[in-house]
Each structure stands twice: as C-alpha cells, then as structure tokens.
C-alpha cells in the first residue's frame, strides 16, 4: 500500500492593516490670548504647561503646528472639541486635521 504524505496546508495569515494616522494641527490667529491657547492644549491634549507653551509659540511663529498624531477618528474628535472650547469662549482659535504622510 502506497502512502502519500501531504505537507500541512499553510494558510496566509492576514494581519489587520494599521489605521492611517492623522495630525491634529493648531492654526495660528492673531486674536486668541496665548494663555487661553495653552489652557486648551493642556485640557484637550493633556500637555504640561511648558510643552503647551512651546506648541503655541511654534504655531505663532510658523502659522501652524502639529499638536499630536492620532488615528483619524481621535484626531478629528480632539480638534473639534478644542475648536468648540474656543468658540464657546468667543475666540477664533481653530484646530484642524490632515493625514500623516
């Protein structure tokens, strides 16, 4: 009797794709007080005083600054909540998102 030995089937393991990341951006304006910008960065993005001040000054000098990188949903939620905080206080401060390259 001939016995055929078959190699075990190797199934391709499919790993879930990593979610694309998005940058949360702080857009500079010439009207929102610096202290308020720092307060928003601390409240919404969990930054310390020094880091929040540095991000605010970078946006002030360059026109915008990457605050942090998240999945799209998280970046959009944080940017929206931070912008809403400013609107409730009557400030034009704006946060935006864009895909990370």
ZIPEHU-V237083 format. One line per field, one symbol per residue. phi: phi as a letter, one per 30 degrees, with the letter a starting at -180 (. if undefined). psi: psi as a letter, one per 20 degrees, with the letter a starting at -180 (. if undefined). Layout:
phi: ???
psi: ???
This chain:
phi: .dccccdddccddccdddddcbcccccdbcbddeddeddddddcciddeddddddddddddcjaaddabbdeddedddddddddedddcicdebcbbaddd
psi: ppppopqqpoqppoqqqpqqqqppqppqrjhpqghggggghgghjkqrgggggggghghghihrppgrprrgggghgggghgghgghhjkqjppqrqqqp.
